Amino acid sequence: MTRPHWSDTDVTRRLGISYPIFQGPFGGMSSEKLVLAVCEAGGLGCFGANLLSGVQIRELCDRLRRATSKPFAINLWIPMADQPLYDAPGFEQARARLKPYYDDLNLPVPERPERFAEIFEEQFEAVLEARPAVLSFVFGAPSPEALAECRKRGILTIGTATSPDEADYLEKAGVDMIVATGSEAGGHRASFLTEPEKVLSGLFALLPQVVDRVKVPVIAAGGIADGRGVAAALALGASAVQVGTAFLACDESAADETYRDILFSPRARETSLTRVFSGRLARTVRTRMLDELEREPVEIAPYPIQNWLTNKIRNQARQVGNEDLRNYWAGQAAPLLRHRSAATLFDALVSGAAEIFG
């Protein structure tokens, strides 16, 4: 495979892709159409499968493999020690606090479910069986035994770090590559060694520190939305970049028209890090629901309780067109968005970087 000189990196060679451009995983906003568009353009498409069951992950990988011969990635969330899956002492308080929003949408206040999230072990087993080219993950690393099973099946593993110490941890755990994600990034902060509020380095301060600390290839994420960002990250030692918000704004993503329009609007110039929607720190466009919940001096329920409760509100608000009771994950590079087609965006990222490198 012939690649431009700037595109010939450890990552592109190892994955067999044309360009060092990854699409960020979006959880509930991922779509097969977007993954395939990025893969066929010569990058690495990634589907955020945190909300899927093991059966759904197997079926997803089967469909993607039938649709493309190119490599693709599946992303999972590693369970954290403080994550309640069944026992939820904060459930009643969180439910009472959110009741006014259920009432606004004429939704019944839900009863406690059997569990609040999918079981990671079942998801991971499904990935092993499906054998995608890449398994990426956030909030830590699987066990050494789990990573060994991935290697045995030819699955490359990518961990996510928000600090040099986390990158060091991931390399020692045995991952193949590391995403260094700056605080500019939209969606959840993937910190796992310390509170995410204490780990807020911007990408271009974080990236060279991570590159200097580890020997495995590093992928840069956070605030990259055009060819200038791609070139800058590669110049600072990254072997690839991961682009989130710019791909989320494309028609091929699972974001609806309202969401995409907001990403292109002046509202997206102001984003905030908050725990109110999921119980974990994440960057989003400000809304009335966010403003009201942050004003209350009440402790937010942990993930996944808060996420489970607000997800029902957010989904219903999306159905009825209530913009105030939704969340809009977005990074600080949203004002740089120009493209609504994944193919056009990908071409712009490539041509912009190529123009700089010559």
TISEDO-409206 format. One record per residue (C-alpha): residue in one letter; x, y, z. Coordinates in steps of 0.05 Angstrom, whole numbers, padded with zeros to 5 digits, always signed. Layout:
<recs>
aXYZ ...
</recs>
This chain:
<recs>
m+00000+00000+00000 t+00028+00068-00021 r+00015+00124+00029 p+00036+00198+00030 h+00099+00206+00071 w+00062+00241+00128 s+00011+00185+00131 d+00062+00128+00135 t+00062+00116+00211 d+00067+00057+00258 v-00008+00058+00265 t-00026+00059+00190 r+00024+00004+00176 r+00001-00040+00233 l-00074-00031+00217 g-00066-00032+00142 i-00103+00033+00133 s-00087+00090+00085 y-00090+00150+00133 p-00077+00159+00208 i-00147+00184+00221 f-00194+00150+00271 q-00267+00165+00282 g-00283+00174+00355 p-00333+00126+00387 f-00399+00158+00410 g-00437+00107+00451 g-00510+00119+00435 m-00493+00165+00377 s-00451+00113+00339 s-00477+00088+00273 e-00457+00033+00225 k-00463+00081+00167 l-00411+00128+00196 v-00363+00072+00215 l-00367+00045+00144 a-00357+00114+00112 v-00293+00126+00152 c-00267+00055+00138 e-00279+00060+00064 a-00246+00129+00062 g-00182+00098+00088 g-00187+00112+00163 l-00209+00071+00223 g-00284+00073+00239 c-00303+00058+00311 f-00370+00038+00341 g-00382+00055+00414 a-00415-00009+00440 n-00420+00008+00514 l-00496+00006+00513 l-00501-00059+00473 s-00510-00129+00498 g-00464-00186+00479 v-00514-00211+00428 q-00520-00142+00397 i-00444-00135+00392 r-00439-00202+00355 e-00494-00181+00307 l-00463-00112+00296 c-00394-00141+00279 d-00426-00191+00231 r-00462-00135+00194 l-00399-00091+00191 r-00356-00148+00166 r-00407-00164+00111 a-00407-00091+00090 t-00332-00078+00088 s-00266-00115+00083 k-00231-00057+00118 p-00211-00060+00192 f-00258-00029+00244 a-00258-00018+00319 i-00306-00033+00376 n-00303+00010+00438 l-00323-00013+00509 w-00322+00020+00578 i-00282-00016+00632 p-00324-00022+00697 m-00296+00021+00753 a-00293+00000+00825 d-00344+00052+00847 q-00394+00034+00793 p-00458+00003+00822 l-00490-00046+00774 y-00544-00075+00818 d-00543-00045+00888 a-00560+00029+00882 p-00568+00066+00948 g-00573+00133+00913 f-00628+00112+00866 e-00689+00139+00905 q-00658+00207+00917 a-00637+00214+00844 r-00705+00192+00820 a-00740+00243+00864 r-00694+00298+00841 l-00708+00283+00768 k-00784+00274+00776 p-00801+00345+00751 y-00769+00329+00684 y-00807+00263+00678 d-00870+00303+00693 d-00853+00356+00640 l-00851+00300+00589 n-00912+00261+00615 l-00866+00202+00630 p-00879+00155+00688 v-00823+00157+00740 p-00787+00090+00730 e-00780+00035+00782 r-00712+00007+00800 p-00688-00040+00744 e-00656-00108+00754 r-00590-00075+00733 f-00569-00006+00708 a-00520-00025+00652 e-00497-00082+00608 i-00449-00134+00638 f-00378-00120+00615 e-00356-00193+00617 e-00411-00212+00568 q-00393-00154+00522 f-00320-00172+00524 e-00333-00245+00508 a-00375-00223+00448 v-00317-00181+00423 l-00269-00240+00429 e-00317-00283+00389 a-00330-00229+00336 r-00255-00213+00328 p-00257-00141+00303 a-00190-00114+00282 v-00188-00067+00342 l-00217-00065+00412 s-00211+00004+00444 f-00233+00021+00514 v-00238+00077+00565 f-00235+00081+00641 g-00176+00035+00650 a-00152-00031+00621 p-00178-00102+00619 s-00140-00154+00660 p-00074-00181+00633 e-00110-00247+00619 a-00162-00210+00578 l-00110-00173+00538 a-00073-00238+00525 e-00138-00267+00497 c-00142-00208+00450 r-00071-00219+00426 k-00085-00293+00416 r-00143-00274+00369 g-00105-00220+00332 i-00145-00163+00362 l-00105-00099+00371 t-00120-00063+00436 i-00123+00013+00448 g-00129+00044+00517 t-00146+00116+00532 a-00105+00162+00577 t-00118+00232+00603 s-00050+00238+00637 p+00022+00213+00627 d+00013+00169+00689 e-00048+00136+00658 a-00010+00125+00593 d+00046+00092+00633 y-00005+00048+00668 l-00036+00026+00602 e+00030+00010+00570 k+00050-00033+00630 a-00017-00067+00627 g+00001-00090+00556 v-00041-00049+00508 d-00018-00041+00436 m-00033+00033+00428 i-00056+00091+00471 v-00104+00149+00457 a-00080+00212+00492 t-00143+00254+00501 g-00142+00327+00520 s-00194+00364+00560 e-00220+00398+00497 a-00253+00333+00475 g-00329+00325+00476 g-00365+00272+00515 h-00336+00235+00575 r-00269+00246+00607 a-00237+00177+00610 s-00195+00189+00673 f-00186+00128+00718 l-00126+00138+00764 t-00153+00202+00795 e-00214+00247+00795 p-00224+00274+00724 e-00233+00345+00750 k-00159+00342+00770 v-00135+00319+00702 l-00152+00373+00652 s-00090+00382+00609 g-00104+00406+00538 l-00083+00360+00482 f-00021+00397+00459 a+00007+00400+00529 l-00011+00328+00543 l+00009+00296+00477 p+00085+00307+00477 q+00089+00285+00550 v+00054+00219+00533 v+00097+00209+00471 d+00159+00219+00514 r+00134+00171+00568 v+00113+00110+00528 k+00141+00068+00472 v+00076+00045+00441 p+00043+00087+00386 v+00001+00146+00411 i-00064+00171+00380 a-00082+00244+00393 a-00154+00263+00411 g-00188+00327+00432 g-00199+00392+00394 i-00180+00364+00325 a-00230+00383+00272 d-00190+00402+00210 g-00125+00387+00174 r-00086+00437+00217 g-00102+00396+00279 v-00082+00332+00244 a-00015+00361+00223 a-00001+00392+00291 a-00014+00326+00327 l+00030+00287+00280 a+00085+00340+00287 l+00082+00331+00363 g+00095+00257+00357 a+00026+00225+00349 s+00021+00165+00302 a-00052+00180+00288 v-00109+00226+00308 q-00179+00211+00333 v-00234+00259+00311 g-00299+00260+00349 t-00344+00321+00346 a-00331+00335+00272 f-00354+00265+00253 l-00412+00267+00302 a-00437+00329+00264 c-00440+00290+00199 d-00505+00265+00169 e-00481+00193+00175 s-00478+00194+00251 a-00537+00174+00295 a-00545+00245+00320 d-00611+00274+00296 e-00619+00338+00255 t-00630+00381+00317 y-00567+00355+00350 r-00525+00366+00286 d-00554+00436+00276 i-00535+00455+00348 l-00463+00432+00336 f-00460+00481+00277 s-00494+00537+00316 p-00466+00592+00361 r-00491+00552+00421 a-00434+00502+00411 r-00383+00557+00424 e-00396+00548+00499 t-00387+00478+00527 s-00380+00455+00599 l-00354+00396+00637 t-00410+00367+00681 r-00433+00304+00716 v-00507+00319+00715 f-00526+00277+00655 s-00489+00212+00668 g-00457+00215+00737 r-00388+00221+00704 l-00352+00283+00680 a-00367+00299+00607 r-00364+00359+00561 t-00430+00383+00532 v-00466+00444+00504 r-00504+00480+00560 t-00580+00470+00565 r-00635+00490+00613 m-00634+00421+00646 l-00559+00427+00657 d-00564+00497+00686 e-00620+00478+00734 l-00588+00414+00760 e-00521+00448+00771 r-00554+00502+00813 e-00581+00451+00863 p-00532+00435+00920 v-00547+00361+00917 e-00497+00306+00902 i-00505+00274+00833 a-00519+00199+00833 p-00460+00158+00807 y-00455+00126+00739 p-00493+00086+00714 i-00552+00105+00759 q-00554+00178+00737 n-00543+00158+00665 w-00599+00107+00667 l-00648+00156+00697 t-00632+00216+00653 n-00626+00174+00590 k-00701+00162+00592 i-00713+00237+00598 r-00665+00253+00542 n-00693+00201+00494 q-00764+00225+00505 a-00743+00297+00497 r-00712+00278+00431 q-00776+00245+00409 v-00821+00305+00425 g-00772+00359+00403 n-00756+00388+00471 e-00685+00417+00464 d-00681+00440+00536 l-00683+00370+00567 r-00629+00338+00524 n-00553+00336+00525 y-00508+00351+00467 w-00438+00323+00476 a-00389+00369+00440 g-00316+00387+00441 q-00285+00456+00442 a-00268+00452+00368 a-00342+00455+00348 p-00335+00526+00321 l-00287+00497+00269 l-00339+00451+00239 r-00351+00460+00165 h-00373+00394+00136 r-00437+00353+00142 s-00414+00293+00100 a-00365+00242+00129 a-00331+00233+00061 t-00323+00308+00052 l-00297+00317+00122 f-00247+00260+00114 d-00222+00290+00048 a-00214+00357+00082 l-00174+00327+00139 v-00128+00292+00090 s-00119+00349+00042 g-00110+00400+00098 a-00055+00358+00130 a-00023+00343+00062 e-00020+00417+00045 i+00018+00432+00109 f+00067+00375+00103 g+00076+00387+00028 
</recs>
